[in-house]
Amino acid sequence: MKPNSALLDILCVGGLMIMPKHMLESAFKNGSFASAYNVGTPPDKLVTTGAWQLGQYSPGEKVVLTRNPYYYGFDANKQRLPYLNELVLLLMPDQDAADLKFRSGELDGLDNVKPENYKWYEEHQKDGTFTCTILGPANNAYFFWFNLNKVQSPAA
């Protein structure tokens, strides 16, 4: 067997899927495994290994993440992580809507700020209600999708 340079990516960036036997074994055996998890799966039936689990999903409105009581993480003082009981992520239709909600105090945090808005954030952080933190490069990918369909003239 030869070394595989993709091993860390497979293990660490979502390539290795953990399948909870107690939740999915029957679906595997009866042939319904491909549809066992879908958008209609109740949040309490989704198994996660991270600090958060899905508490609620309201399409186009919000995602509520609740503390995973089975999460293994503890801080240096042996306090169970995460510290918060829940996170509410509001789903915004675009960056402008998110910007307006943050400026009005309806959001506690914001990322992916439009470049033309950054100066406002930089200047207003001195007011003391928020801090701009530049975390440096991210392990994210942003894509441009091009519509390669042939352009058609509008119907007359």
DSSP file (Angstrom, degrees, kcal/mol; ACC not computed):
  #  RESIDUE AA STRUCTURE BP1 BP2  ACC     N-H-->O    O-->H-N    N-H-->O    O-->H-N    TCO  KAPPA ALPHA  PHI   PSI    X-CA   Y-CA   Z-CA
    1    1 A M              0   0    0      0, 0.0     3,-0.1     0, 0.0     0, 0.0   0.000 360.0 360.0 360.0 132.4    0.0    0.0    0.0
    2    2 A K        -     0   0    0      1,-0.1     2,-0.0     0, 0.0     0, 0.0  -0.611 360.0 -95.9 -91.7 151.6    1.4    3.4   -1.0
    3    3 A P        -     0   0    0      0, 0.0     2,-0.5     0, 0.0    -1,-0.1  -0.347  35.7-146.2 -60.6 145.8    1.1    6.6    1.2
    4    4 A N    >   -     0   0    0      1,-0.1     3,-1.7    -3,-0.1     4,-0.2  -0.959   9.9-160.4-121.9 114.4   -1.8    8.8    0.3
    5    5 A S  T 3  S+     0   0    0     -2,-0.5     3,-0.4     1,-0.3     4,-0.3   0.666  90.7  63.3 -68.3 -15.3   -1.3   12.5    0.6
    6    6 A A  T 3> S+     0   0    0      1,-0.2     4,-2.6     2,-0.1    -1,-0.3   0.471  73.7  98.0 -86.5  -0.9   -5.1   13.0    0.7
    7    7 A L  H <> S+     0   0    0     -3,-1.7     4,-2.5     1,-0.2     5,-0.2   0.904  81.7  48.6 -56.3 -46.5   -5.5   11.0    3.9
    8    8 A L  H  > S+     0   0    0     -3,-0.4     4,-2.7    -4,-0.2     5,-0.3   0.902 112.0  49.7 -63.1 -39.4   -5.6   14.1    6.2
    9    9 A D  H  > S+     0   0    0     -4,-0.3     4,-2.2     2,-0.2     6,-0.8   0.926 111.5  49.2 -62.0 -43.7   -8.2   15.7    4.0
   10   10 A I  H  < S+     0   0    0     -4,-2.6     6,-1.1     1,-0.2     5,-0.4   0.906 119.3  37.6 -62.6 -42.0  -10.3   12.6    4.0
   11   11 A L  H  < S+     0   0    0     -4,-2.5    -2,-0.2    -5,-0.2    -1,-0.2   0.806 128.2  29.6 -80.1 -30.3  -10.1   12.3    7.8
   12   12 A C  H  < S+     0   0    0     -4,-2.7    -3,-0.2    -5,-0.2    -2,-0.2   0.660 112.4  53.2-110.3 -17.8  -10.3   15.9    8.8
   13   13 A V  S  < S-     0   0    0     -4,-2.2    -1,-0.1    -5,-0.3    -2,-0.1  -0.065 121.5 -78.3-117.0  33.3  -12.3   17.9    6.2
   14   14 A G  S    S+     0   0    0     -3,-0.2    -4,-0.1     2,-0.1    -3,-0.1   0.527  98.7 114.3  91.8   5.4  -15.5   15.9    6.0
   15   15 A G        +     0   0    0     -6,-0.8     2,-0.7    -5,-0.4    -4,-0.2   0.775  67.1  67.0 -79.3 -25.3  -14.4   13.1    3.9
   16   16 A L  S    S-     0   0    0     -6,-1.1     2,-0.5    -7,-0.2    -2,-0.1  -0.860  75.6-158.0 -98.6 113.8  -14.8   10.5    6.6
   17   17 A M        -     0   0    0     -2,-0.7     2,-0.6     2,-0.0    -2,-0.0  -0.793   7.5-144.7 -96.5 128.8  -18.5   10.1    7.5
   18   18 A I        -     0   0    0     -2,-0.5    31,-0.0     2,-0.0    -2,-0.0  -0.821  15.4-160.4 -90.9 121.7  -19.4    8.8   10.9
   19   19 A M        -     0   0    0     -2,-0.6     2,-0.8     4,-0.0     3,-0.1  -0.907  15.1-134.0-107.5 115.6  -22.6    6.7   10.6
   20   20 A P    >>  -     0   0    0      0, 0.0     4,-2.3     0, 0.0     3,-1.4  -0.556  13.2-159.7 -72.9 109.0  -24.4    6.1   13.9
   21   21 A K  H 3> S+     0   0    0     -2,-0.8     4,-2.2     1,-0.3     5,-0.3   0.876  88.2  58.4 -56.3 -41.7  -25.3    2.4   13.9
   22   22 A H  H 34 S+     0   0    0      1,-0.2    -1,-0.3     2,-0.2     4,-0.1   0.718 116.8  34.1 -65.4 -19.2  -28.1    2.7   16.4
   23   23 A M  H <4 S+     0   0    0     -3,-1.4     4,-0.2     2,-0.1    -1,-0.2   0.724 129.3  28.9-103.3 -28.7  -29.9    5.2   14.1
   24   24 A L  H  X S+     0   0    0     -4,-2.3     4,-2.3     2,-0.1     5,-0.2   0.536  89.6  89.6-116.2  -8.0  -29.0    3.9   10.6
   25   25 A E  H  X S+     0   0    0     -4,-2.2     4,-2.5    -5,-0.3     5,-0.2   0.918  91.4  48.3 -61.2 -43.8  -28.5    0.2   10.7
   26   26 A S  H  > S+     0   0    0     -5,-0.3     4,-2.3     1,-0.2     6,-0.2   0.903 111.5  50.4 -64.8 -38.8  -32.1   -0.7   10.1
   27   27 A A  H  >>S+     0   0    0     -4,-0.2     5,-1.7     2,-0.2     6,-0.9   0.885 111.1  49.9 -64.4 -37.8  -32.3    1.7    7.1
   28   28 A F  H ><5S+     0   0    0     -4,-2.3     3,-0.8     4,-0.2    -2,-0.2   0.931 112.6  46.5 -63.9 -45.7  -29.1    0.1    5.7
   29   29 A K  H 3<5S+     0   0    0     -4,-2.5    -2,-0.2     1,-0.2    -1,-0.2   0.840 114.2  46.3 -68.9 -33.8  -30.5   -3.4    6.1
   30   30 A N  H 3<5S-     0   0    0     -4,-2.3    -1,-0.2    -5,-0.2    -2,-0.2   0.430 114.9-110.9 -92.8   4.0  -33.9   -2.6    4.6
   31   31 A G  T <<5S+     0   0    0     -3,-0.8     3,-0.3    -4,-0.5    -3,-0.2   0.558  91.6 105.5  86.5   8.0  -32.5   -0.7    1.6
   32   32 A S    > < +     0   0    0     -5,-1.7     3,-1.2    -6,-0.2     4,-0.3   0.165  38.2 114.3-105.2  19.1  -33.7    2.8    2.6
   33   33 A F  G >   +     0   0    0     -6,-0.9     3,-1.6     1,-0.3     4,-0.5   0.870  68.6  60.9 -58.2 -40.7  -30.3    4.1    3.7
   34   34 A A  G 3  S+     0   0    0      1,-0.3    -1,-0.3    -3,-0.3     3,-0.1   0.754 114.9  34.7 -61.5 -24.3  -30.1    6.7    0.9
   35   35 A S  G <  S+     0   0    0     -3,-1.2    -1,-0.3     1,-0.1    -2,-0.2   0.247  86.7 103.2-113.0  12.3  -33.2    8.4    2.2
   36   36 A A  S <  S+     0   0    0     -3,-1.6     2,-0.5    -4,-0.3    -2,-0.1   0.891  86.6  39.0 -64.1 -40.2  -32.7    7.8    5.9
   37   37 A Y  S    S+     0   0    0     -4,-0.5     2,-0.3    -3,-0.1    -1,-0.2  -0.951  79.0 138.3-110.8 127.7  -31.6   11.4    6.5
   38   38 A N    >   -     0   0    0     -2,-0.5     3,-2.1    -3,-0.0    -3,-0.0  -0.884  68.8 -76.1-152.9-176.4  -33.4   14.1    4.6
   39   39 A V  T 3  S+     0   0    0      1,-0.3    -2,-0.0    -2,-0.3     0, 0.0   0.673 127.0  55.8 -65.7 -14.9  -34.8   17.6    5.1
   40   40 A G  T 3  S+     0   0    0      2,-0.1    -1,-0.3     3,-0.0    -3,-0.0   0.429  76.4 119.9 -95.2   0.9  -37.7   16.2    6.9
   41   41 A T  S <  S-     0   0    0     -3,-2.1     5,-0.1     1,-0.1    -4,-0.1  -0.498  72.8-114.1 -67.8 126.8  -35.7   14.3    9.5
   42   42 A P    >   -     0   0    0      0, 0.0     3,-2.4     0, 0.0     4,-0.4  -0.351  22.5-121.2 -60.3 139.6  -36.6   15.6   13.0
   43   43 A P  G >  S+     0   0    0      0, 0.0     3,-1.4     0, 0.0    11,-0.2   0.823 110.5  60.8 -53.1 -34.9  -33.6   17.4   14.6
   44   44 A D  G 3  S+     0   0    0      1,-0.3    11,-0.0    11,-0.1    -3,-0.0   0.589  99.3  58.0 -73.0  -6.6  -33.6   15.0   17.6
   45   45 A K  G <  S+     0   0    0     -3,-2.4     2,-0.5     2,-0.1    -1,-0.3   0.495  85.0  95.1 -97.0  -6.3  -32.9   12.1   15.2
   46   46 A L    <   -     0   0    0     -3,-1.4     2,-0.5    -4,-0.4     8,-0.1  -0.746  65.9-149.4 -87.8 128.8  -29.7   13.6   13.8
   47   47 A V        +     0   0    0     -2,-0.5     2,-0.3     6,-0.1    -2,-0.1  -0.851  18.6 179.5-100.7 130.0  -26.5   12.4   15.5
   48   48 A T        -     0   0    0     -2,-0.5    22,-0.1     2,-0.1     5,-0.0  -0.904  27.3-158.7-126.3 157.5  -23.6   14.8   15.7
   49   49 A T        +     0   0    0     -2,-0.3    23,-0.3    22,-0.0     4,-0.1   0.407  69.2  86.1-110.7  -1.9  -20.1   14.4   17.2
   50   50 A G  S    S-     0   0    0      2,-0.4    20,-0.1    21,-0.1    -2,-0.1  -0.167  96.7 -89.3 -92.0-173.2  -19.4   18.2   17.5
   51   51 A A  S    S+     0   0    0     16,-0.1    17,-2.6    20,-0.1     2,-0.3   0.690 106.2  51.6 -70.1 -20.1  -20.2   20.7   20.2
   52   52 A W  E     -A   67   0A   0     15,-0.2    -2,-0.4    17,-0.0     2,-0.3  -0.851  59.9-165.9-122.7 153.4  -23.6   21.5   18.7
   53   53 A Q  E     -A   66   0A   0     13,-2.6    13,-3.0    -2,-0.3     2,-0.4  -0.955  39.4 -92.9-131.0 156.5  -26.6   19.7   17.5
   54   54 A L  E     +A   65   0A   0     -2,-0.3    11,-0.2   -11,-0.2    -8,-0.2  -0.529  42.2 170.0 -71.0 121.6  -29.5   20.9   15.4
   55   55 A G  E     -     0   0A   0      9,-3.2     2,-0.3    -2,-0.4    10,-0.2   0.792  66.6  -7.5 -96.9 -38.9  -32.3   22.2   17.6
   56   56 A Q  E     -A   64   0A   0      8,-1.8     8,-3.0   -13,-0.1     2,-0.4  -0.980  51.6-163.6-159.2 144.5  -34.5   23.8   15.0
   57   57 A Y  E     -A   63   0A   0     -2,-0.3     6,-0.2     6,-0.2    -3,-0.0  -0.968   6.3-179.0-133.8 119.5  -34.4   24.7   11.3
   58   58 A S  E >>  -A   62   0A   0      4,-3.0     3,-2.6    -2,-0.4     4,-1.8  -0.934  35.3-121.3-116.4 104.4  -36.8   27.2    9.9
   59   59 A P  T 34 S+     0   0    0      0, 0.0     4,-0.0     0, 0.0    -2,-0.0  -0.136  92.3   2.3 -51.6 131.5  -36.2   27.5    6.1
   60   60 A G  T 34 S+     0   0    0      1,-0.1    30,-0.0    32,-0.1    -3,-0.0   0.435 131.6  60.9  74.5  -1.2  -35.3   31.1    5.1
   61   61 A E  T <4 S-     0   0    0     -3,-2.6    30,-2.5     1,-0.3     2,-0.3   0.730 103.0 -33.1-120.7 -62.6  -35.5   32.3    8.7
   62   62 A K  E  <  -AB  58  90A   0     -4,-1.8    -4,-3.0    28,-0.3     2,-0.4  -0.995  30.4-138.3-162.5 162.9  -33.1   30.7   11.2
   63   63 A V  E     -AB  57  89A   0     26,-2.3    26,-3.3    -2,-0.3     2,-0.6  -1.000  20.5-157.8-124.9 128.9  -31.1   27.7   12.4
   64   64 A V  E     -AB  56  88A   0     -8,-3.0    -9,-3.2    -2,-0.4    -8,-1.8  -0.948   5.9-165.5-111.0 119.8  -31.0   27.1   16.1
   65   65 A L  E     -AB  54  87A   0     22,-3.0    22,-2.7    -2,-0.6     2,-0.3  -0.888   7.1-161.8-102.4 132.0  -28.0   25.0   17.4
   66   66 A T  E     -AB  53  86A   0    -13,-3.0   -13,-2.6    -2,-0.5    20,-0.2  -0.802  32.6 -86.5-112.8 156.4  -28.2   23.6   20.9
   67   67 A R  E     -A   52   0A   0     18,-2.4   -15,-0.2    -2,-0.3   -16,-0.1  -0.346  39.9-126.8 -59.8 132.8  -25.4   22.3   23.1
   68   68 A N    >   -     0   0    0    -17,-2.6     3,-1.8     1,-0.2    -1,-0.1  -0.757  14.3-157.5 -83.1 111.7  -24.7   18.7   22.4
   69   69 A P  T 3  S+     0   0    0      0, 0.0    -1,-0.2     0, 0.0    -2,-0.1   0.660  91.6  53.8 -66.9 -13.1  -24.9   17.0   25.9
   70   70 A Y  T 3  S+     0   0    0    -20,-0.1     2,-0.1   -22,-0.1   -19,-0.1   0.353  77.2 126.5-100.9   4.4  -22.7   14.1   24.6
   71   71 A Y    <   -     0   0    0     -3,-1.8    10,-0.1   -20,-0.2   -21,-0.1  -0.406  54.3-146.3 -66.0 138.9  -19.8   16.4   23.4
   72   72 A Y        +     0   0    0    -23,-0.3    -1,-0.1    -2,-0.1     2,-0.1   0.533  56.8 117.6 -84.3  -7.9  -16.5   15.3   24.8
   73   73 A G        +     0   0    0      8,-0.2     8,-2.6     7,-0.1     2,-0.3  -0.381  32.1 169.4 -77.4 138.7  -14.9   18.8   25.1
   74   74 A F  B     -C   80   0B   0      6,-0.3     6,-0.2    -2,-0.1     2,-0.1  -0.969  27.0-126.5-136.0 150.8  -13.9   20.4   28.4
   75   75 A D    >   -     0   0    0      4,-2.3     3,-1.9    -2,-0.3     6,-0.1  -0.232  44.9 -83.7 -86.3-175.1  -11.8   23.5   29.1
   76   76 A A  T 3  S+     0   0    0      1,-0.3    -1,-0.1     2,-0.1    -2,-0.0   0.744 131.4  53.5 -63.2 -24.1   -8.7   23.8   31.3
   77   77 A N  T 3  S-     0   0    0      2,-0.1    -1,-0.3     3,-0.0     3,-0.1   0.225 120.2-109.1 -94.0  13.7  -11.0   24.1   34.4
   78   78 A K    <   +     0   0    0     -3,-1.9     2,-0.5     1,-0.3    -2,-0.1   0.737  69.2 148.2  64.6  25.8  -12.9   21.0   33.5
   79   79 A Q        -     0   0    0      1,-0.1    -4,-2.3     0, 0.0    -1,-0.3  -0.782  54.0-108.9 -89.5 133.2  -16.0   22.9   32.5
   80   80 A R  B     -C   74   0B   0     -2,-0.5    -6,-0.3    -6,-0.2    -8,-0.1  -0.322  46.9 -97.8 -63.7 139.4  -18.0   21.3   29.8
   81   81 A L  S    S+     0   0    0     -8,-2.6    -8,-0.2   -10,-0.1     2,-0.1  -0.710  91.3  48.0-101.3 156.5  -17.9   23.0   26.4
   82   82 A P        -     0   0    0      0, 0.0    -2,-0.0     0, 0.0   -11,-0.0   0.672  64.4-153.3 -74.8 164.8  -19.4   24.9   24.7
   83   83 A Y  S    S+     0   0    0     -2,-0.1     2,-0.2    -4,-0.0    -3,-0.1   0.831  74.4  73.2 -72.7 -33.1  -20.2   27.5   27.3
   84   84 A L  S    S-     0   0    0      1,-0.1     3,-0.1   -18,-0.0     0, 0.0  -0.512  70.9-145.5 -84.2 151.3  -23.4   28.7   25.5
   85   85 A N  S    S+     0   0    0      1,-0.3   -18,-2.4    -2,-0.2     2,-0.3   0.770  79.5   1.3 -83.9 -28.9  -26.6   26.6   25.6
   86   86 A E  E     -B   66   0A   0    -20,-0.2     2,-0.4   -34,-0.1    -1,-0.3  -0.996  53.7-148.2-156.4 157.8  -27.6   27.6   22.1
   87   87 A L  E     -B   65   0A   0    -22,-2.7   -22,-3.0    -2,-0.3     2,-0.6  -0.997  13.1-156.1-125.1 132.1  -26.7   29.6   19.0
   88   88 A V  E     -B   64   0A   0     -2,-0.4     2,-0.7   -24,-0.2   -24,-0.2  -0.948   7.9-166.8-111.0 117.1  -29.4   31.2   16.8
   89   89 A L  E     -B   63   0A   0    -26,-3.3   -26,-2.3    -2,-0.6     2,-0.4  -0.905  10.4-148.9-106.5 112.0  -28.2   31.8   13.3
   90   90 A L  E     -B   62   0A   0     -2,-0.7     2,-0.7   -28,-0.2   -28,-0.3  -0.641  14.5-131.8 -80.1 134.5  -30.5   34.1   11.3
   91   91 A L        -     0   0    0    -30,-2.5    -1,-0.0    -2,-0.4     3,-0.0  -0.782  23.7-162.3 -90.9 118.7  -30.6   33.4    7.6
   92   92 A M        -     0   0    0     -2,-0.7     3,-0.1     1,-0.1   -31,-0.1  -0.784  21.4-138.3-102.6 142.5  -30.2   36.5    5.6
   93   93 A P  S    S-     0   0    0      0, 0.0     2,-0.3     0, 0.0    -1,-0.1   0.784  82.3 -13.9 -70.0 -25.0  -31.1   36.8    1.9
   94   94 A D  S  > S-     0   0    0      1,-0.1     4,-1.8    -3,-0.0     5,-0.2  -0.969  75.1 -89.1-164.6 174.7  -27.9   38.8    1.2
   95   95 A Q  H  > S+     0   0    0     -2,-0.3     4,-2.4     1,-0.2     5,-0.1   0.816 119.6  57.6 -65.5 -32.5  -25.0   40.8    2.7
   96   96 A D  H  > S+     0   0    0      2,-0.2     4,-2.3     1,-0.2    -1,-0.2   0.917 106.6  47.9 -66.7 -42.2  -27.0   44.0    2.6
   97   97 A A  H  > S+     0   0    0      2,-0.2     4,-2.2     1,-0.2    -2,-0.2   0.909 113.1  48.8 -63.8 -41.8  -29.8   42.6    4.8
   98   98 A A  H  X S+     0   0    0     -4,-1.8     4,-2.4     2,-0.2    -2,-0.2   0.910 109.8  52.4 -63.5 -42.0  -27.2   41.2    7.2
   99   99 A D  H  X S+     0   0    0     -4,-2.4     4,-2.5     1,-0.2    -2,-0.2   0.928 110.3  47.4 -59.3 -47.2  -25.4   44.5    7.3
  100  100 A L  H  X S+     0   0    0     -4,-2.3     4,-1.7     1,-0.2     6,-0.2   0.900 111.9  49.9 -63.7 -41.2  -28.7   46.4    8.1
  101  101 A K  H  <>S+     0   0    0     -4,-2.2     5,-2.4     2,-0.2     6,-0.9   0.891 112.0  48.2 -66.1 -38.3  -29.6   43.9   10.9
  102  102 A F  H ><5S+     0   0    0     -4,-2.4     3,-1.5     4,-0.2    -2,-0.2   0.944 110.8  49.9 -66.2 -46.7  -26.2   44.2   12.5
  103  103 A R  H 3<5S+     0   0    0     -4,-2.5    -1,-0.2     1,-0.3    -2,-0.2   0.813 109.9  51.9 -62.2 -30.5  -26.2   48.0   12.4
  104  104 A S  T 3<5S-     0   0    0     -4,-1.7    -1,-0.3    -5,-0.2    -2,-0.2   0.485 119.2-110.3 -85.8  -1.8  -29.6   48.1   14.0
  105  105 A G  T < 5S+     0   0    0     -3,-1.5    -3,-0.2    -4,-0.3    -2,-0.1   0.576  87.0 118.0  88.0   9.2  -28.5   45.7   16.8
  106  106 A E      < +     0   0    0     -5,-2.4     2,-0.4    -6,-0.2    -4,-0.2   0.641  69.8  54.6 -84.3 -14.1  -30.5   42.7   15.7
  107  107 A L        -     0   0    0     -6,-0.9    -2,-0.1    -5,-0.2     3,-0.1  -0.946  61.6-159.7-119.6 142.1  -27.4   40.6   15.1
  108  108 A D  S    S+     0   0    0     -2,-0.4     2,-0.3     1,-0.2    -1,-0.1   0.631  79.6  17.0 -90.4 -16.7  -24.6   39.9   17.6
  109  109 A G        -     0   0    0     21,-0.1     2,-0.3     2,-0.0    -1,-0.2  -0.982  60.3-171.4-153.6 160.9  -22.1   38.9   15.0
  110  110 A L        +     0   0    0     -2,-0.3     2,-0.3    -3,-0.1     3,-0.2  -0.983   3.3 179.3-156.3 139.2  -21.4   39.2   11.3
  111  111 A D        +     0   0    0     -2,-0.3    -2,-0.0     1,-0.2     0, 0.0  -0.856  61.5  46.4-132.5 174.6  -19.0   37.7    8.8
  112  112 A N  S    S-     0   0    0     -2,-0.3     2,-0.2     1,-0.2    -1,-0.2   0.936  72.4-172.6  59.2  49.6  -18.5   38.1    5.1
  113  113 A V        -     0   0    0     -3,-0.2    -1,-0.2     1,-0.1     5,-0.1  -0.500  29.3-106.9 -73.6 140.0  -18.8   41.9    5.2
  114  114 A K    >>  -     0   0    0     -2,-0.2     3,-1.9   -19,-0.1     4,-0.9  -0.431  26.5-122.4 -65.2 140.2  -18.9   43.6    1.8
  115  115 A P  H >> S+     0   0    0      0, 0.0     3,-0.7     0, 0.0     4,-0.5   0.857 111.2  57.1 -54.2 -38.1  -15.7   45.4    1.1
  116  116 A E  H 34 S+     0   0    0      1,-0.2     4,-0.2     2,-0.1     3,-0.1   0.668 108.8  47.6 -70.3 -14.0  -17.5   48.8    0.6
  117  117 A N  H X> S+     0   0    0     -3,-1.9     4,-1.5     1,-0.1     3,-0.5   0.585  87.4  86.9 -97.3 -13.1  -19.0   48.4    4.1
  118  118 A Y  H <X S+     0   0    0     -4,-0.9     4,-2.7    -3,-0.7     5,-0.2   0.875  82.2  58.1 -58.7 -40.3  -15.8   47.5    5.9
  119  119 A K  H 3X S+     0   0    0     -4,-0.5     4,-2.5     1,-0.2    -1,-0.2   0.898 103.5  53.4 -58.7 -41.2  -14.7   51.1    6.5
  120  120 A W  H <> S+     0   0    0     -3,-0.5     4,-2.2    -4,-0.2    -1,-0.2   0.918 111.2  46.3 -59.4 -44.1  -18.0   51.8    8.4
  121  121 A Y  H  X S+     0   0    0     -4,-1.5     4,-1.2     2,-0.2    -2,-0.2   0.917 111.8  50.7 -65.3 -43.3  -17.3   48.9   10.7
  122  122 A E  H  < S+     0   0    0     -4,-2.7     4,-0.3     1,-0.2     3,-0.3   0.909 115.0  43.1 -61.1 -42.6  -13.7   49.9   11.2
  123  123 A E  H >< S+     0   0    0     -4,-2.5     3,-0.6    -5,-0.2    -1,-0.2   0.840 115.9  47.1 -73.0 -33.9  -14.7   53.5   12.2
  124  124 A H  H >< S+     0   0    0     -4,-2.2     3,-1.6    -5,-0.2     5,-0.4   0.524  86.2  83.9 -91.6  -5.7  -17.7   52.5   14.4
  125  125 A Q  G >< S+     0   0    0     -4,-1.2     3,-1.7    -3,-0.3     5,-0.4   0.777  79.8  69.7 -66.7 -22.0  -16.0   49.8   16.5
  126  126 A K  G <  S+     0   0    0     -3,-0.6    -1,-0.3    -4,-0.3    -2,-0.1   0.697  80.0  76.5 -67.3 -17.0  -14.7   52.6   18.7
  127  127 A D  G <  S-     0   0    0     -3,-1.6    -1,-0.3     1,-0.1    -2,-0.2   0.685 106.9-125.2 -66.7 -16.1  -18.3   53.2   19.9
  128  128 A G  S <  S+     0   0    0     -3,-1.7    -2,-0.1     2,-0.4    -3,-0.1   0.484  84.0 104.2  91.3   2.9  -17.8   50.1   22.0
  129  129 A T  S    S+     0   0    0     -5,-0.4     2,-0.3     1,-0.2    -4,-0.1   0.625  90.1   6.1 -93.6 -12.2  -20.7   47.9   20.8
  130  130 A F        -     0   0    0     -5,-0.4     2,-0.4    -6,-0.2    -2,-0.4  -0.976  62.3-137.2-158.2 166.4  -18.6   45.6   18.7
  131  131 A T        -     0   0    0     -2,-0.3     2,-0.5    -3,-0.1    -9,-0.1  -0.998  17.3-133.5-130.6 133.1  -15.0   44.8   17.7
  132  132 A C        -     0   0    0     -2,-0.4     2,-0.5   -11,-0.1    -2,-0.0  -0.746  25.6-172.2 -83.3 128.9  -13.7   44.0   14.2
  133  133 A T        -     0   0    0     -2,-0.5     2,-0.7     0, 0.0    -2,-0.0  -0.982  13.3-157.8-126.1 121.5  -11.5   41.0   14.3
  134  134 A I        -     0   0    0     -2,-0.5    -2,-0.0     1,-0.1     0, 0.0  -0.880   8.4-175.3 -98.8 113.9   -9.5   40.0   11.3
  135  135 A L        -     0   0    0     -2,-0.7    -1,-0.1     1,-0.3     0, 0.0   0.489  34.5-128.6 -90.3  -3.5   -8.7   36.3   11.6
  136  136 A G        +     0   0    0      2,-0.0    -1,-0.3     0, 0.0     0, 0.0  -0.473  61.2   1.7  90.1-164.0   -6.6   36.0    8.6
  137  137 A P        -     0   0    0      0, 0.0     2,-0.3     0, 0.0    -3,-0.0  -0.206  69.8-148.6 -59.9 149.3   -6.9   33.5    5.8
  138  138 A A        -     0   0    0      2,-0.1     2,-0.7     0, 0.0    -2,-0.0  -0.811  22.5-121.5-118.9 160.1   -9.7   31.0    6.0
  139  139 A N  S    S+     0   0    0     -2,-0.3     2,-0.3     2,-0.1     0, 0.0  -0.316  75.2 117.9 -93.3  49.8  -10.2   27.5    4.9
  140  140 A N        -     0   0    0     -2,-0.7     2,-0.4     2,-0.0    -2,-0.1  -0.742  53.8-144.3-114.2 161.1  -13.2   28.4    2.7
  141  141 A A        -     0   0    0     -2,-0.3     2,-0.4     2,-0.0    -2,-0.1  -0.996   8.8-164.8-126.3 133.1  -13.9   28.3   -0.9
  142  142 A Y        -     0   0    0     -2,-0.4     2,-0.3     2,-0.0    -2,-0.0  -0.954  13.8-159.6-115.8 137.3  -15.9   30.9   -2.8
  143  143 A F        -     0   0    0     -2,-0.4     2,-0.5     2,-0.0    -2,-0.0  -0.850  16.5-147.8-119.8 150.6  -17.2   30.1   -6.3
  144  144 A F        -     0   0    0     -2,-0.3     2,-0.5     2,-0.0    -2,-0.0  -0.973  18.4-160.3-108.0 130.4  -18.4   32.0   -9.3
  145  145 A W        -     0   0    0     -2,-0.5     2,-0.5     2,-0.0    -2,-0.0  -0.953   4.9-155.4-112.5 130.3  -21.0   30.1  -11.2
  146  146 A F        -     0   0    0     -2,-0.5     2,-0.9     2,-0.0    -2,-0.0  -0.874  15.9-131.0-108.5 135.4  -21.6   31.1  -14.8
  147  147 A N        -     0   0    0     -2,-0.5    -2,-0.0     1,-0.1     0, 0.0  -0.748  25.6-179.4 -82.2 108.2  -24.8   30.6  -16.7
  148  148 A L        +     0   0    0     -2,-0.9    -1,-0.1     2,-0.1     3,-0.1   0.264  37.3 124.3 -96.9  11.7  -23.6   29.1  -19.9
  149  149 A N  S    S-     0   0    0      1,-0.1     2,-0.1     3,-0.0    -2,-0.0  -0.401  74.6 -95.9 -66.4 149.4  -27.0   28.8  -21.4
  150  150 A K        -     0   0    0      1,-0.1     2,-0.3    -2,-0.1    -1,-0.1  -0.449  40.7-112.4 -67.8 138.0  -27.4   30.4  -24.8
  151  151 A V        -     0   0    0     -2,-0.1     2,-0.4    -3,-0.1    -1,-0.1  -0.539  34.5-161.1 -72.1 131.7  -28.9   33.9  -24.5
  152  152 A Q        -     0   0    0     -2,-0.3     3,-0.1    -3,-0.0    -3,-0.0  -0.918  20.7-113.5-116.1 142.6  -32.3   34.1  -26.0
  153  153 A S        -     0   0    0     -2,-0.4     3,-0.1     1,-0.1     0, 0.0  -0.460  43.8 -97.6 -68.8 143.4  -34.0   37.3  -27.1
  154  154 A P        -     0   0    0      0, 0.0    -1,-0.1     0, 0.0     2,-0.1  -0.299  46.4 -96.2 -61.3 146.8  -37.1   38.1  -25.1
  155  155 A A              0   0    0      1,-0.2    -3,-0.0    -3,-0.1     0, 0.0  -0.410 360.0 360.0 -64.5 137.7  -40.4   37.1  -26.6
  156  156 A A              0   0    0     -2,-0.1    -1,-0.2    -3,-0.1    -3,-0.0   0.468 360.0 360.0 -79.3 360.0  -42.0   39.9  -28.5
